[in-house]
Amino acid sequence: MNTPVSNLNAEGVRPADHPAVRTGRIGVLLLNLGTPDATDYWSMRRYLKEFLSDRRVIEVPRLVWWPLLNLVILTTRPGRKGKDYASIWNKERNEGPLKTITRAQAEKLAAWIA
């Protein structure tokens, strides 16, 4: 069967009313929500502040969330999370595991679609 996978439904058949999909180059976009630059207190604090300030991650009214984030979470969590991250940190590449895994996925995917 030479029909591109993108033209097929769950049963492996292209619906009669489905528009033609051109074959050719494929583009894939890999995303993640980030990773800290290091496991020290300030790197973890910066990462947590950015991540936990994203309204798509935390859907709590700002009036409630801001004091909790800045007065409680960002004063206590960076040290503890830094220790946790240090236990899984990729020391060879000096990066978080999510970055290592995402890079490996990108390299394998690039080789597969090349």
KOLFIGU-643331 format. One record per atom (N, C-alpha, C, O): residue number from 1; residue in three letters; x, y, z. Coordinates in pm, whole numbers, plus 50000, padded with zeros to 5 digits. Layout:
REM residues N
ATOM     i    aa      px      py      pz
ATOM   NUM   ALA       X       Y       Z
...
REM end
This chain:
REM residues 114
ATOM     i    aa      px      py      pz
ATOM     1   MET   50085   49883   50000
ATOM     1   MET   50000   50000   50000
ATOM     1   MET   50090   50123   50000
ATOM     1   MET   50167   50142   50094
ATOM     2   ASN   50082   50208   49897
ATOM     2   ASN   50167   50325   49884
ATOM     2   ASN   50103   50453   49931
ATOM     2   ASN   50163   50560   49919
ATOM     3   THR   49982   50446   49985
ATOM     3   THR   49914   50566   50033
ATOM     3   THR   49983   50615   50159
ATOM     3   THR   50009   50535   50249
ATOM     4   PRO   50015   50746   50168
ATOM     4   PRO   50080   50797   50289
ATOM     4   PRO   49994   50771   50412
ATOM     4   PRO   49871   50775   50405
ATOM     5   VAL   50058   50745   50523
ATOM     5   VAL   49987   50716   50648
ATOM     5   VAL   49892   50829   50684
ATOM     5   VAL   49785   50802   50739
ATOM     6   SER   49928   50954   50656
ATOM     6   SER   49844   51067   50693
ATOM     6   SER   49709   51067   50622
ATOM     6   SER   49618   51138   50664
ATOM     7   ASN   49693   50989   50515
ATOM     7   ASN   49565   50981   50443
ATOM     7   ASN   49474   50872   50497
ATOM     7   ASN   49360   50860   50452
ATOM     8   LEU   49520   50792   50591
ATOM     8   LEU   49446   50675   50634
ATOM     8   LEU   49371   50700   50764
ATOM     8   LEU   49416   50774   50851
ATOM     9   ASN   49254   50637   50775
ATOM     9   ASN   49180   50644   50901
ATOM     9   ASN   49224   50529   50990
ATOM     9   ASN   49319   50458   50958
ATOM    10   ALA   49155   50509   51102
ATOM    10   ALA   49194   50405   51198
ATOM    10   ALA   49190   50266   51137
ATOM    10   ALA   49264   50177   51181
ATOM    11   GLU   49107   50245   51038
ATOM    11   GLU   49098   50114   50973
ATOM    11   GLU   49200   50097   50862
ATOM    11   GLU   49205   49992   50798
ATOM    12   GLY   49282   50198   50837
ATOM    12   GLY   49382   50190   50732
ATOM    12   GLY   49328   50222   50594
ATOM    12   GLY   49390   50187   50494
ATOM    13   VAL   49214   50288   50588
ATOM    13   VAL   49149   50322   50461
ATOM    13   VAL   49133   50473   50453
ATOM    13   VAL   49101   50539   50552
ATOM    14   ARG   49156   50527   50333
ATOM    14   ARG   49136   50671   50314
ATOM    14   ARG   48989   50698   50289
ATOM    14   ARG   48931   50638   50198
ATOM    15   PRO   48926   50786   50368
ATOM    15   PRO   48785   50819   50345
ATOM    15   PRO   48767   50880   50206
ATOM    15   PRO   48856   50950   50156
ATOM    16   ALA   48653   50853   50143
ATOM    16   ALA   48627   50900   50006
ATOM    16   ALA   48633   51052   49996
ATOM    16   ALA   48677   51104   49894
ATOM    17   ASP   48589   51124   50099
ATOM    17   ASP   48585   51270   50093
ATOM    17   ASP   48713   51336   50144
ATOM    17   ASP   48719   51458   50158
ATOM    18   HIS   48815   51257   50172
ATOM    18   HIS   48940   51312   50225
ATOM    18   HIS   49016   51382   50114
ATOM    18   HIS   49035   51325   50007
ATOM    19   PRO   49061   51506   50137
ATOM    19   PRO   49139   51575   50033
ATOM    19   PRO   49274   51506   50014
ATOM    19   PRO   49326   51441   50104
ATOM    20   ALA   49326   51522   49896
ATOM    20   ALA   49456   51462   49866
ATOM    20   ALA   49564   51526   49954
ATOM    20   ALA   49562   51647   49977
ATOM    21   VAL   49655   51446   50002
ATOM    21   VAL   49766   51495   50082
ATOM    21   VAL   49892   51470   50001
ATOM    21   VAL   49922   51358   49961
ATOM    22   ARG   49965   51577   49978
ATOM    22   ARG   50087   51564   49899
ATOM    22   ARG   50193   51488   49976
ATOM    22   ARG   50209   51505   50097
ATOM    23   THR   50264   51406   49905
ATOM    23   THR   50377   51337   49966
ATOM    23   THR   50501   51419   49941
ATOM    23   THR   50501   51507   49855
ATOM    24   GLY   50603   51393   50013
ATOM    24   GLY   50727   51468   49995
ATOM    24   GLY   50799   51482   50127
ATOM    24   GLY   50805   51388   50207
ATOM    25   ARG   50852   51598   50150
ATOM    25   ARG   50930   51622   50272
ATOM    25   ARG   50841   51621   50395
ATOM    25   ARG   50725   51661   50392
ATOM    26   ILE   50899   51575   50503
ATOM    26   ILE   50828   51568   50631
ATOM    26   ILE   50897   51661   50729
ATOM    26   ILE   51020   51666   50736
ATOM    27   GLY   50819   51735   50803
ATOM    27   GLY   50872   51818   50910
ATOM    27   GLY   50816   51773   51042
ATOM    27   GLY   50697   51745   51054
ATOM    28   VAL   50901   51765   51142
ATOM    28   VAL   50858   51724   51275
ATOM    28   VAL   50911   51827   51374
ATOM    28   VAL   51028   51865   51369
ATOM    29   LEU   50825   51871   51463
ATOM    29   LEU   50863   51968   51565
ATOM    29   LEU   50857   51901   51701
ATOM    29   LEU   50750   51857   51744
ATOM    30   LEU   50970   51892   51769
ATOM    30   LEU   50975   51835   51903
ATOM    30   LEU   50982   51949   52004
ATOM    30   LEU   51061   52042   51989
ATOM    31   LEU   50899   51941   52105
ATOM    31   LEU   50895   52045   52208
ATOM    31   LEU   50903   51984   52346
ATOM    31   LEU   50862   51870   52367
ATOM    32   ASN   50955   52060   52440
ATOM    32   ASN   50943   52025   52580
ATOM    32   ASN   50929   52155   52658
ATOM    32   ASN   50947   52263   52603
ATOM    33   LEU   50897   52144   52784
ATOM    33   LEU   50873   52264   52865
ATOM    33   LEU   50998   52317   52932
ATOM    33   LEU   50989   52406   53017
ATOM    34   GLY   51111   52266   52896
ATOM    34   GLY   51236   52319   52949
ATOM    34   GLY   51298   52233   53056
ATOM    34   GLY   51240   52135   53103
ATOM    35   THR   51417   52272   53092
ATOM    35   THR   51495   52201   53193
ATOM    35   THR   51588   52302   53258
ATOM    35   THR   51627   52399   53193
ATOM    36   PRO   51624   52283   53382
ATOM    36   PRO   51716   52378   53446
ATOM    36   PRO   51854   52374   53381
ATOM    36   PRO   51894   52273   53323
ATOM    37   ASP   51927   52485   53393
ATOM    37   ASP   52062   52492   53338
ATOM    37   ASP   52162   52415   53424
ATOM    37   ASP   52264   52368   53374
ATOM    38   ALA   52132   52404   53552
ATOM    38   ALA   52220   52334   53647
ATOM    38   ALA   52136   52293   53767
ATOM    38   ALA   52016   52320   53771
ATOM    39   THR   52199   52230   53864
ATOM    39   THR   52124   52182   53981
ATOM    39   THR   52142   52272   54103
ATOM    39   THR   52088   52240   54210
ATOM    40   ASP   52215   52382   54091
ATOM    40   ASP   52234   52472   54205
ATOM    40   ASP   52104   52547   54236
ATOM    40   ASP   52012   52549   54155
ATOM    41   TYR   52099   52608   54353
ATOM    41   TYR   51979   52676   54402
ATOM    41   TYR   51925   52778   54301
ATOM    41   TYR   51806   52776   54268
ATOM    42   TRP   52011   52868   54251
ATOM    42   TRP   51964   52978   54165
ATOM    42   TRP   51920   52930   54027
ATOM    42   TRP   51825   52983   53971
ATOM    43   SER   51988   52830   53973
ATOM    43   SER   51944   52774   53844
ATOM    43   SER   51809   52707   53858
ATOM    43   SER   51721   52722   53773
ATOM    44   MET   51791   52632   53967
ATOM    44   MET   51663   52565   53991
ATOM    44   MET   51553   52668   54017
ATOM    44   MET   51440   52652   53969
ATOM    45   ARG   51585   52773   54091
ATOM    45   ARG   51485   52877   54121
ATOM    45   ARG   51439   52944   53992
ATOM    45   ARG   51320   52965   53971
ATOM    46   ARG   51536   52979   53906
ATOM    46   ARG   51504   53043   53778
ATOM    46   ARG   51414   52953   53693
ATOM    46   ARG   51315   52998   53636
ATOM    47   TYR   51450   52824   53685
ATOM    47   TYR   51370   52728   53608
ATOM    47   TYR   51229   52713   53667
ATOM    47   TYR   51131   52719   53593
ATOM    48   LEU   51220   52693   53798
ATOM    48   LEU   51089   52676   53861
ATOM    48   LEU   51002   52800   53845
ATOM    48   LEU   50882   52790   53821
ATOM    49   LYS   51063   52918   53857
ATOM    49   LYS   50986   53043   53842
ATOM    49   LYS   50929   53053   53701
ATOM    49   LYS   50811   53085   53682
ATOM    50   GLU   51013   53025   53602
ATOM    50   GLU   50966   53032   53463
ATOM    50   GLU   50858   52927   53436
ATOM    50   GLU   50753   52958   53379
ATOM    51   PHE   50884   52804   53476
ATOM    51   PHE   50790   52695   53452
ATOM    51   PHE   50658   52715   53526
ATOM    51   PHE   50551   52701   53467
ATOM    52   LEU   50666   52749   53653
ATOM    52   LEU   50545   52761   53734
ATOM    52   LEU   50473   52894   53715
ATOM    52   LEU   50364   52914   53770
ATOM    53   SER   50532   52986   53639
ATOM    53   SER   50464   53111   53606
ATOM    53   SER   50385   53101   53476
ATOM    53   SER   50311   53192   53440
ATOM    54   ASP   50401   52991   53406
ATOM    54   ASP   50331   52969   53279
ATOM    54   ASP   50184   52940   53308
ATOM    54   ASP   50152   52844   53377
ATOM    55   ARG   50097   53022   53256
ATOM    55   ARG   49953   53007   53281
ATOM    55   ARG   49896   52879   53220
ATOM    55   ARG   49787   52836   53257
ATOM    56   ARG   49969   52820   53126
ATOM    56   ARG   49923   52693   53069
ATOM    56   ARG   49961   52576   53159
ATOM    56   ARG   49906   52467   53145
ATOM    57   VAL   50053   52599   53251
ATOM    57   VAL   50095   52494   53345
ATOM    57   VAL   50014   52504   53474
ATOM    57   VAL   49964   52404   53524
ATOM    58   ILE   50003   52625   53528
ATOM    58   ILE   49931   52648   53653
ATOM    58   ILE   49809   52734   53622
ATOM    58   ILE   49823   52852   53588
ATOM    59   GLU   49692   52677   53633
ATOM    59   GLU   49568   52748   53602
ATOM    59   GLU   49497   52792   53730
ATOM    59   GLU   49383   52754   53756
ATOM    60   VAL   49567   52873   53808
ATOM    60   VAL   49514   52927   53933
ATOM    60   VAL   49515   53079   53918
ATOM    60   VAL   49609   53133   53860
ATOM    61   PRO   49415   53148   53969
ATOM    61   PRO   49416   53295   53959
ATOM    61   PRO   49546   53354   54012
ATOM    61   PRO   49597   53310   54116
ATOM    62   ARG   49600   53453   53943
ATOM    62   ARG   49727   53515   53978
ATOM    62   ARG   49729   53567   54121
ATOM    62   ARG   49830   53556   54191
ATOM    63   LEU   49620   53623   54164
ATOM    63   LEU   49612   53679   54299
ATOM    63   LEU   49638   53572   54405
ATOM    63   LEU   49694   53601   54510
ATOM    64   VAL   49598   53451   54377
ATOM    64   VAL   49621   53339   54469
ATOM    64   VAL   49760   53279   54447
ATOM    64   VAL   49831   53250   54543
ATOM    65   TRP   49798   53262   54321
ATOM    65   TRP   49920   53190   54289
ATOM    65   TRP   50047   53268   54317
ATOM    65   TRP   50144   53210   54366
ATOM    66   TRP   50051   53398   54288
ATOM    66   TRP   50174   53477   54300
ATOM    66   TRP   50235   53468   54441
ATOM    66   TRP   50354   53437   54453
ATOM    67   PRO   50159   53494   54547
ATOM    67   PRO   50221   53485   54680
ATOM    67   PRO   50267   53343   54715
ATOM    67   PRO   50372   53324   54775
ATOM    68   LEU   50189   53245   54676
ATOM    68   LEU   50227   53106   54704
ATOM    68   LEU   50358   53071   54632
ATOM    68   LEU   50448   53011   54690
ATOM    69   LEU   50366   53110   54505
ATOM    69   LEU   50486   53082   54427
ATOM    69   LEU   50608   53154   54484
ATOM    69   LEU   50711   53092   54511
ATOM    70   ASN   50596   53285   54501
ATOM    70   ASN   50712   53366   54538
ATOM    70   ASN   50750   53359   54686
ATOM    70   ASN   50868   53372   54719
ATOM    71   LEU   50655   53339   54773
ATOM    71   LEU   50685   53341   54916
ATOM    71   LEU   50705   53202   54976
ATOM    71   LEU   50770   53188   55080
ATOM    72   VAL   50652   53100   54912
ATOM    72   VAL   50665   52965   54967
ATOM    72   VAL   50747   52875   54874
ATOM    72   VAL   50854   52829   54911
ATOM    73   ILE   50696   52852   54755
ATOM    73   ILE   50758   52754   54664
ATOM    73   ILE   50900   52793   54625
ATOM    73   ILE   50991   52711   54633
ATOM    74   LEU   50920   52918   54582
ATOM    74   LEU   51052   52958   54533
ATOM    74   LEU   51154   52982   54644
ATOM    74   LEU   51271   53008   54616
ATOM    75   THR   51111   52973   54769
ATOM    75   THR   51208   52982   54879
ATOM    75   THR   51246   52845   54933
ATOM    75   THR   51351   52829   54994
ATOM    76   THR   51161   52746   54910
ATOM    76   THR   51188   52612   54966
ATOM    76   THR   51222   52506   54861
ATOM    76   THR   51305   52420   54887
ATOM    77   ARG   51160   52510   54746
ATOM    77   ARG   51174   52401   54649
ATOM    77   ARG   51306   52397   54572
ATOM    77   ARG   51354   52288   54542
ATOM    78   PRO   51368   52510   54537
ATOM    78   PRO   51489   52501   54455
ATOM    78   PRO   51599   52414   54515
ATOM    78   PRO   51663   52337   54443
ATOM    79   GLY   51621   52424   54644
ATOM    79   GLY   51724   52342   54708
ATOM    79   GLY   51691   52194   54704
ATOM    79   GLY   51776   52111   54671
ATOM    80   ARG   51566   52161   54738
ATOM    80   ARG   51525   52019   54738
ATOM    80   ARG   51522   51961   54597
ATOM    80   ARG   51570   51850   54574
ATOM    81   LYS   51466   52036   54504
ATOM    81   LYS   51458   51986   54367
ATOM    81   LYS   51597   51979   54303
ATOM    81   LYS   51623   51892   54221
ATOM    82   GLY   51686   52070   54342
ATOM    82   GLY   51823   52064   54292
ATOM    82   GLY   51891   51934   54331
ATOM    82   GLY   51962   51873   54251
ATOM    83   LYS   51869   51891   54455
ATOM    83   LYS   51926   51763   54500
ATOM    83   LYS   51865   51647   54423
ATOM    83   LYS   51935   51554   54384
ATOM    84   ASP   51734   51653   54400
ATOM    84   ASP   51668   51548   54322
ATOM    84   ASP   51723   51543   54179
ATOM    84   ASP   51755   51436   54127
ATOM    85   TYR   51734   51661   54117
ATOM    85   TYR   51787   51667   53980
ATOM    85   TYR   51931   51618   53975
ATOM    85   TYR   51970   51552   53879
ATOM    86   ALA   52010   51650   54077
ATOM    86   ALA   52151   51608   54079
ATOM    86   ALA   52163   51456   54072
ATOM    86   ALA   52259   51403   54017
ATOM    87   SER   52066   51385   54128
ATOM    87   SER   52072   51239   54128
ATOM    87   SER   52044   51179   53990
ATOM    87   SER   52080   51064   53965
ATOM    88   ILE   51981   51254   53901
ATOM    88   ILE   51951   51203   53766
ATOM    88   ILE   52019   51286   53657
ATOM    88   ILE   51999   51260   53538
ATOM    89   TRP   52099   51384   53696
ATOM    89   TRP   52165   51476   53603
ATOM    89   TRP   52261   51401   53512
ATOM    89   TRP   52332   51311   53558
ATOM    90   ASN   52265   51436   53385
ATOM    90   ASN   52360   51377   53291
ATOM    90   ASN   52493   51451   53309
ATOM    90   ASN   52513   51559   53253
ATOM    91   LYS   52581   51393   53387
ATOM    91   LYS   52709   51458   53419
ATOM    91   LYS   52802   51463   53298
ATOM    91   LYS   52883   51555   53286
ATOM    92   GLU   52791   51366   53209
ATOM    92   GLU   52876   51363   53090
ATOM    92   GLU   52849   51484   53000
ATOM    92   GLU   52943   51544   52946
ATOM    93   ARG   52723   51519   52983
ATOM    93   ARG   52685   51632   52897
ATOM    93   ARG   52653   51758   52978
ATOM    93   ARG   52628   51864   52921
ATOM    94   ASN   52653   51745   53111
ATOM    94   ASN   52617   51855   53201
ATOM    94   ASN   52482   51916   53164
ATOM    94   ASN   52471   52035   53136
ATOM    95   GLU   52379   51829   53164
ATOM    95   GLU   52245   51875   53130
ATOM    95   GLU   52142   51784   53196
ATOM    95   GLU   52171   51673   53238
ATOM    96   GLY   52020   51835   53203
ATOM    96   GLY   51910   51759   53260
ATOM    96   GLY   51872   51643   53170
ATOM    96   GLY   51898   51646   53050
ATOM    97   PRO   51810   51541   53228
ATOM    97   PRO   51775   51422   53150
ATOM    97   PRO   51675   51451   53038
ATOM    97   PRO   51680   51387   52933
ATOM    98   LEU   51585   51545   53058
ATOM    98   LEU   51488   51576   52953
ATOM    98   LEU   51558   51628   52828
ATOM    98   LEU   51519   51595   52716
ATOM    99   LYS   51661   51709   52846
ATOM    99   LYS   51737   51761   52733
ATOM    99   LYS   51811   51648   52661
ATOM    99   LYS   51813   51643   52538
ATOM   100   THR   51870   51557   52738
ATOM   100   THR   51940   51442   52680
ATOM   100   THR   51844   51355   52600
ATOM   100   THR   51874   51315   52488
ATOM   101   ILE   51729   51326   52659
ATOM   101   ILE   51630   51239   52594
ATOM   101   ILE   51573   51305   52469
ATOM   101   ILE   51559   51240   52365
ATOM   102   THR   51542   51435   52478
ATOM   102   THR   51486   51506   52362
ATOM   102   THR   51588   51510   52248
ATOM   102   THR   51551   51491   52132
ATOM   103   ARG   51714   51534   52280
ATOM   103   ARG   51818   51535   52176
ATOM   103   ARG   51829   51398   52109
ATOM   103   ARG   51837   51389   51987
ATOM   104   ALA   51829   51292   52190
ATOM   104   ALA   51838   51156   52134
ATOM   104   ALA   51718   51126   52044
ATOM   104   ALA   51734   51067   51937
ATOM   105   GLN   51599   51167   52087
ATOM   105   GLN   51480   51148   52004
ATOM   105   GLN   51494   51222   51872
ATOM   105   GLN   51464   51168   51766
ATOM   106   ALA   51541   51347   51878
ATOM   106   ALA   51557   51428   51757
ATOM   106   ALA   51658   51364   51662
ATOM   106   ALA   51634   51358   51541
ATOM   107   GLU   51769   51317   51715
ATOM   107   GLU   51872   51255   51630
ATOM   107   GLU   51821   51127   51564
ATOM   107   GLU   51844   51105   51445
ATOM   108   LYS   51752   51044   51640
ATOM   108   LYS   51699   50920   51583
ATOM   108   LYS   51588   50947   51482
ATOM   108   LYS   51580   50881   51378
ATOM   109   LEU   51504   51044   51512
ATOM   109   LEU   51396   51080   51420
ATOM   109   LEU   51453   51138   51291
ATOM   109   LEU   51406   51106   51182
ATOM   110   ALA   51554   51223   51304
ATOM   110   ALA   51618   51282   51185
ATOM   110   ALA   51679   51174   51098
ATOM   110   ALA   51668   51179   50975
ATOM   111   ALA   51744   51077   51159
ATOM   111   ALA   51803   50967   51083
ATOM   111   ALA   51695   50883   51016
ATOM   111   ALA   51712   50838   50902
ATOM   112   TRP   51585   50862   51085
ATOM   112   TRP   51477   50780   51032
ATOM   112   TRP   51407   50845   50913
ATOM   112   TRP   51372   50777   50816
ATOM   113   ILE   51385   50978   50918
ATOM   113   ILE   51312   51044   50809
ATOM   113   ILE   51404   51094   50699
ATOM   113   ILE   51356   51143   50596
ATOM   114   ALA   51534   51083   50717
ATOM   114   ALA   51629   51132   50615
ATOM   114   ALA   51625   51045   50491
ATOM   114   ALA   51698   51071   50395
REM end
